[in-house]
Amino acid sequence: MFTSNPFAELSASIPPAVMQTYIVVMIILVAGGTVYDVIHKKSGKYFFNNWRNARNKGTQPVSGGTMVSLAVQTAVVEGLTSAEFCNTRRRIAHLLTMYGFLIYVITTAIMVFWYPTPATPTPAILPQLWSIGALLVCLGGYWFWFFIRVDVAAEGNSPFRLVRADLFILSLLASVTLGLVWAYLQASGNAWTNMFLGLYLFATTVLFGSIPWSKFSHMFFKPAAAFQKRVANADGSRSNLPAPADKPETFGSTRKQTQHY
């Protein structure tokens, strides 16, 4: 399982062109769903209006060099390290899920498009990375689901309570978990392989096809909002918020870590 390309083995029953078309369709669903989400919720209009208002209220100009520096800081701090999370556990869980998902998706695309059949041997590192990425998603995702969610950790609700906001994390965990199970069953020649393949495709379609109703698109909005916040601090507008007081921020007490975010 960890050294063989599951998609190359699948090519014996499903043509590689079909698998490649499926991935292209998922990409279109993500792009189309994000655009629809921006238009329907008017988040793009709000973002640019808010940016314009903040710029007009700025007390000092921001040079082009400063803008580039702020963009780099946003990419490194909020993008690569998720430093906006105050809670360490949530930050680690988010990073595990994010990087695991990126590894999982990228290696999937590489194996499907560049090594679609056994005739083009797949480097062993690719299925290994695919499995590692999937396991990282499971580790971070299940940790978040059962132990870190605000409505569970801070409000005492059941970890099995479901709301629409949970659609993204649940479909992500279902897709990755079923993918791992399917790959294992296929490698072992189990009779349940086709059933889990169908479940895997269904969960993956829900994940990428439910953009307007899930939190998937927030991964595109969050960096833009973080960059806008840095620019607002640099030009003095501070998004109409007061300047920080000469007192260190305090979260919770020294005896017990706060569960609120």
ROTORSE-989325 format. One record per residue (C-alpha): residue number from 0; residue in one letter; chain; z, x, y. Coordinates in nm, 4 decimals, always signed. Last residue first. Layout:
# residues N
NUM	A	A	Z	X	Y
...
***
This chain:
# residues 261
260	Y	A	+2.0644	-1.0753	+3.1445
259	H	A	+2.3956	-1.2081	+3.0164
258	Q	A	+2.5808	-1.0651	+2.7169
257	T	A	+2.8171	-0.8474	+2.9242
256	Q	A	+2.9694	-0.5446	+2.7524
255	K	A	+3.3430	-0.5710	+2.6959
254	R	A	+3.6208	-0.3373	+2.8024
253	T	A	+3.4700	-0.1724	+3.1094
252	S	A	+3.3766	-0.5117	+3.2490
251	G	A	+3.0542	-0.7030	+3.2960
250	F	A	+2.7665	-0.5565	+3.4984
249	T	A	+2.8749	-0.3788	+3.8149
248	E	A	+2.6298	-0.2514	+4.0742
247	P	A	+2.7694	+0.0305	+4.2853
246	K	A	+2.8823	-0.0511	+4.6403
245	D	A	+2.7181	+0.0399	+4.9687
244	A	A	+2.5371	-0.2953	+4.9761
243	P	A	+2.1724	-0.3295	+4.8808
242	A	A	+1.9336	-0.4581	+5.1500
241	P	A	+1.8983	-0.8334	+5.1741
240	L	A	+1.6102	-1.0102	+4.9932
239	N	A	+1.3000	-1.1448	+5.1710
238	S	A	+1.0724	-0.9821	+4.9094
237	R	A	+1.2117	-0.6403	+5.0133
236	S	A	+0.9985	-0.6480	+5.3325
235	G	A	+1.0716	-0.2803	+5.4011
234	D	A	+0.7298	-0.1402	+5.3107
233	A	A	+0.8632	+0.0630	+5.0167
232	N	A	+1.0846	-0.2124	+4.8749
231	A	A	+0.7941	-0.4596	+4.8843
230	V	A	+0.5664	-0.2004	+4.7218
229	R	A	+0.8162	-0.1513	+4.4381
228	K	A	+0.8451	-0.5291	+4.3859
227	Q	A	+0.4654	-0.5680	+4.3815
226	F	A	+0.4423	-0.3017	+4.1123
225	A	A	+0.7013	-0.4820	+3.8992
224	A	A	+0.5169	-0.8130	+3.9416
223	A	A	+0.1875	-0.6541	+3.8349
222	P	A	+0.3545	-0.4833	+3.5377
221	K	A	+0.5083	-0.8160	+3.4254
220	F	A	+0.1929	-1.0301	+3.4524
219	F	A	-0.0102	-0.8670	+3.1742
218	M	A	+0.2720	-0.8576	+2.9178
217	H	A	+0.3584	-1.2094	+3.0341
216	S	A	+0.0375	-1.3284	+2.8667
215	F	A	+0.2035	-1.3495	+2.5268
214	K	A	+0.4870	-1.5728	+2.6473
213	S	A	+0.3506	-1.8834	+2.4738
212	W	A	+0.1720	-2.2080	+2.5591
211	P	A	-0.1403	-2.0770	+2.7381
210	I	A	-0.1674	-1.7841	+2.4908
209	S	A	-0.1559	-1.9973	+2.1745
208	G	A	-0.4768	-1.8653	+2.0168
207	F	A	-0.3622	-1.5061	+1.9669
206	L	A	-0.0395	-1.5842	+1.7805
205	V	A	-0.1654	-1.9071	+1.6219
204	T	A	-0.4688	-1.7238	+1.4835
203	T	A	-0.2417	-1.4509	+1.3460
202	A	A	-0.0176	-1.7078	+1.1754
201	F	A	-0.3193	-1.8785	+1.0134
200	L	A	-0.4770	-1.5501	+0.9074
199	Y	A	-0.1539	-1.4341	+0.7422
198	L	A	-0.1029	-1.7714	+0.5738
197	G	A	-0.4557	-1.7530	+0.4284
196	L	A	-0.3987	-1.3961	+0.3122
195	F	A	-0.0681	-1.5075	+0.1630
194	M	A	-0.2492	-1.7637	-0.0498
193	N	A	-0.5194	-1.5166	-0.1472
192	T	A	-0.2688	-1.2565	-0.2697
191	W	A	-0.0548	-1.4911	-0.4805
190	A	A	-0.2177	-1.3721	-0.8064
189	N	A	-0.0791	-1.0204	-0.7542
188	G	A	-0.3079	-0.7194	-0.7799
187	S	A	-0.0383	-0.4707	-0.6733
186	A	A	-0.2303	-0.3493	-0.3683
185	Q	A	-0.3199	-0.7083	-0.2785
184	L	A	+0.0418	-0.8216	-0.3074
183	Y	A	+0.1601	-0.5365	-0.0822
182	A	A	-0.1103	-0.5971	+0.1780
181	W	A	-0.0340	-0.9722	+0.1794
180	V	A	+0.3402	-0.9123	+0.2226
179	L	A	+0.2795	-0.6722	+0.5109
178	G	A	+0.0406	-0.9138	+0.6805
177	L	A	+0.2824	-1.2024	+0.6228
176	T	A	+0.5513	-1.0089	+0.8084
175	V	A	+0.3171	-0.9132	+1.0928
174	S	A	+0.1806	-1.2642	+1.1465
173	A	A	+0.5152	-1.4418	+1.1041
172	L	A	+0.6919	-1.1997	+1.3391
171	L	A	+0.4246	-1.2469	+1.6055
170	S	A	+0.4156	-1.6258	+1.5571
169	L	A	+0.7936	-1.6402	+1.5976
168	I	A	+0.8034	-1.4087	+1.8984
167	F	A	+0.5293	-1.5981	+2.0813
166	L	A	+0.6359	-1.9538	+1.9984
165	D	A	+0.9989	-1.8981	+2.0989
164	A	A	+0.9410	-2.0315	+2.4518
163	R	A	+0.8563	-2.3669	+2.2933
162	V	A	+1.2135	-2.4099	+2.1681
161	L	A	+1.3660	-2.3439	+1.8260
160	R	A	+1.7316	-2.3278	+1.7189
159	F	A	+1.7590	-2.1104	+1.4057
158	P	A	+1.9799	-1.8501	+1.5758
157	S	A	+2.2270	-2.1363	+1.6377
156	N	A	+2.3521	-2.1644	+1.9943
155	G	A	+2.6569	-1.9722	+2.1192
154	E	A	+2.5537	-1.9423	+2.4828
153	A	A	+2.5615	-1.5653	+2.5340
152	A	A	+2.4339	-1.4188	+2.2055
151	V	A	+2.2310	-1.7203	+2.0904
150	D	A	+2.0854	-1.8560	+2.4150
149	V	A	+2.0439	-1.4987	+2.5401
148	R	A	+1.8548	-1.3731	+2.2369
147	I	A	+2.0081	-1.0454	+2.1161
146	F	A	+2.1347	-1.0866	+1.7581
145	F	A	+1.9084	-1.2981	+1.5369
144	W	A	+1.5775	-1.2992	+1.7218
143	F	A	+1.6066	-0.9615	+1.8943
142	W	A	+1.6935	-0.7773	+1.5746
141	Y	A	+1.4189	-0.9712	+1.3954
140	G	A	+1.1638	-0.8606	+1.6526
139	G	A	+1.2688	-0.4966	+1.6857
138	L	A	+1.2789	-0.4263	+1.3134
137	C	A	+0.9835	-0.6506	+1.2283
136	V	A	+0.7674	-0.4976	+1.5012
135	L	A	+0.8698	-0.1491	+1.3846
134	L	A	+0.7761	-0.2429	+1.0266
133	A	A	+0.4293	-0.3548	+1.1398
132	G	A	+0.3751	-0.0298	+1.3291
131	I	A	+0.4881	+0.1749	+1.0300
130	S	A	+0.2528	-0.0158	+0.7987
129	W	A	-0.0473	+0.0332	+1.0280
128	L	A	+0.0511	+0.3973	+1.0849
127	Q	A	+0.0463	+0.4550	+0.7109
126	P	A	-0.2792	+0.2613	+0.6760
125	L	A	-0.4303	+0.4954	+0.9394
124	I	A	-0.2773	+0.8272	+0.8253
123	A	A	-0.4462	+0.8065	+0.4853
122	P	A	-0.7882	+0.8573	+0.6443
121	T	A	-1.0110	+0.5679	+0.5308
120	P	A	-1.2947	+0.6473	+0.2941
119	T	A	-1.6307	+0.4999	+0.4067
118	A	A	-1.7737	+0.3484	+0.0856
117	P	A	-1.4358	+0.1789	+0.0340
116	T	A	-1.5444	-0.0713	+0.3016
115	P	A	-1.4600	-0.1528	+0.6652
114	Y	A	-1.3686	+0.1999	+0.7814
113	W	A	-1.4819	+0.2101	+1.1458
112	F	A	-1.4614	-0.1554	+1.2521
111	V	A	-1.1859	-0.2996	+1.0303
110	M	A	-0.9812	+0.0192	+0.9997
109	I	A	-0.9987	+0.0976	+1.3715
108	A	A	-0.9180	-0.2596	+1.4765
107	T	A	-0.6143	-0.2768	+1.2463
106	T	A	-0.4998	+0.0675	+1.3631
105	I	A	-0.5031	-0.0521	+1.7249
104	V	A	-0.3216	-0.3779	+1.6494
103	Y	A	-0.0399	-0.2222	+1.4432
102	I	A	+0.0143	+0.0730	+1.6750
101	L	A	+0.0300	-0.1593	+1.9772
100	F	A	+0.2607	-0.4014	+1.7953
99	G	A	+0.4986	-0.1238	+1.6900
98	Y	A	+0.5022	+0.0094	+2.0434
97	M	A	+0.5978	-0.3285	+2.1867
96	T	A	+0.8396	-0.4366	+1.9130
95	L	A	+1.0328	-0.1089	+1.9066
94	L	A	+1.0325	-0.0959	+2.2871
93	H	A	+1.1652	-0.4523	+2.3156
92	A	A	+1.4407	-0.3897	+2.0601
91	I	A	+1.5426	-0.0730	+2.2453
90	R	A	+1.5528	-0.2537	+2.5814
89	R	A	+1.7467	-0.5453	+2.4378
88	R	A	+2.0064	-0.3105	+2.2924
87	T	A	+2.0374	-0.1142	+2.6153
86	N	A	+2.1016	-0.4177	+2.8367
85	C	A	+1.9839	-0.3578	+3.1913
84	F	A	+1.6170	-0.4088	+3.1035
83	E	A	+1.3945	-0.2901	+3.3902
82	A	A	+1.3628	+0.0480	+3.2163
81	S	A	+1.0892	-0.0865	+2.9895
80	T	A	+0.9978	+0.2754	+2.8963
79	L	A	+0.6183	+0.2792	+2.9002
78	G	A	+0.5420	-0.0067	+3.1380
77	E	A	+0.8475	-0.0551	+3.3610
76	V	A	+0.9249	+0.3136	+3.4156
75	V	A	+0.5986	+0.4956	+3.3420
74	A	A	+0.3395	+0.2422	+3.4588
73	T	A	+0.5522	+0.1346	+3.7544
72	Q	A	+0.6116	+0.4956	+3.8604
71	V	A	+0.2371	+0.5637	+3.8401
70	A	A	+0.1602	+0.2565	+4.0526
69	L	A	+0.4270	+0.3577	+4.3049
68	S	A	+0.2744	+0.7068	+4.3340
67	V	A	-0.0721	+0.5580	+4.3838
66	M	A	+0.0620	+0.3274	+4.6548
65	T	A	+0.2410	+0.6198	+4.8182
64	G	A	-0.0840	+0.8157	+4.8309
63	G	A	-0.2615	+0.5174	+4.9861
62	S	A	-0.0018	+0.4976	+5.2599
61	V	A	+0.2582	+0.2224	+5.2940
60	P	A	+0.3173	+0.1026	+5.6493
59	Q	A	+0.6674	+0.0191	+5.7753
58	T	A	+0.8500	-0.3037	+5.8633
57	G	A	+0.6792	-0.5296	+5.6106
56	K	A	+0.6735	-0.8993	+5.6894
55	N	A	+0.2939	-0.9260	+5.6723
54	R	A	+0.2938	-0.7342	+5.3430
53	A	A	+0.5481	-0.9742	+5.1936
52	N	A	+0.3386	-1.2745	+5.2920
51	R	A	+0.0223	-1.1222	+5.1461
50	W	A	+0.1926	-1.0274	+4.8165
49	N	A	+0.3427	-1.3758	+4.7876
48	N	A	+0.0021	-1.5315	+4.8431
47	F	A	-0.1497	-1.2922	+4.5889
46	F	A	+0.1122	-1.3705	+4.3222
45	Y	A	+0.1152	-1.7454	+4.3868
44	K	A	-0.2619	-1.7672	+4.3486
43	G	A	-0.2458	-1.5643	+4.0269
42	S	A	+0.0383	-1.7773	+3.8908
41	K	A	-0.1549	-2.0989	+3.9518
40	K	A	-0.0086	-2.2349	+3.6261
39	H	A	-0.3487	-2.3671	+3.5129
38	I	A	-0.5540	-2.0852	+3.6648
37	V	A	-0.3410	-1.7962	+3.5391
36	D	A	-0.2901	-1.9582	+3.1971
35	Y	A	-0.6631	-2.0269	+3.1669
34	V	A	-0.7388	-1.6622	+3.2446
33	T	A	-0.4807	-1.5500	+2.9875
32	G	A	-0.6143	-1.7890	+2.7249
31	G	A	-0.9705	-1.6725	+2.7804
30	A	A	-0.8796	-1.3051	+2.7451
29	V	A	-0.6520	-1.3595	+2.4438
28	L	A	-0.8944	-1.6030	+2.2794
27	I	A	-1.1846	-1.3637	+2.3389
26	I	A	-0.9896	-1.0832	+2.1709
25	M	A	-0.9127	-1.3131	+1.8762
24	V	A	-1.2844	-1.4005	+1.8482
23	V	A	-1.3719	-1.0289	+1.8411
22	I	A	-1.1175	-0.9777	+1.5630
21	Y	A	-1.2669	-1.2635	+1.3603
20	T	A	-1.6176	-1.1266	+1.4101
19	Q	A	-1.5062	-0.7938	+1.2652
18	M	A	-1.3579	-0.9634	+0.9607
17	V	A	-1.6760	-1.1670	+0.9071
16	A	A	-1.8962	-0.8606	+0.9514
15	P	A	-1.6866	-0.6778	+0.6914
14	P	A	-1.7942	-0.9339	+0.4286
13	I	A	-1.5022	-1.1131	+0.2542
12	S	A	-1.4545	-1.0778	-0.1231
11	A	A	-1.5009	-0.7044	-0.1902
10	S	A	-1.4361	-0.6395	+0.1797
9	L	A	-1.0681	-0.7162	+0.1153
8	E	A	-1.0246	-0.3669	-0.0285
7	A	A	-1.1504	-0.2200	+0.2977
6	F	A	-0.9141	-0.4499	+0.4874
5	P	A	-0.6113	-0.3323	+0.2890
4	N	A	-0.6821	+0.0348	+0.3744
3	S	A	-0.4916	+0.2370	+0.1175
2	T	A	-0.2120	+0.4913	+0.1746
1	F	A	+0.0930	+0.2771	+0.2467
0	M	A	+0.0000	+0.0000	+0.0000
***
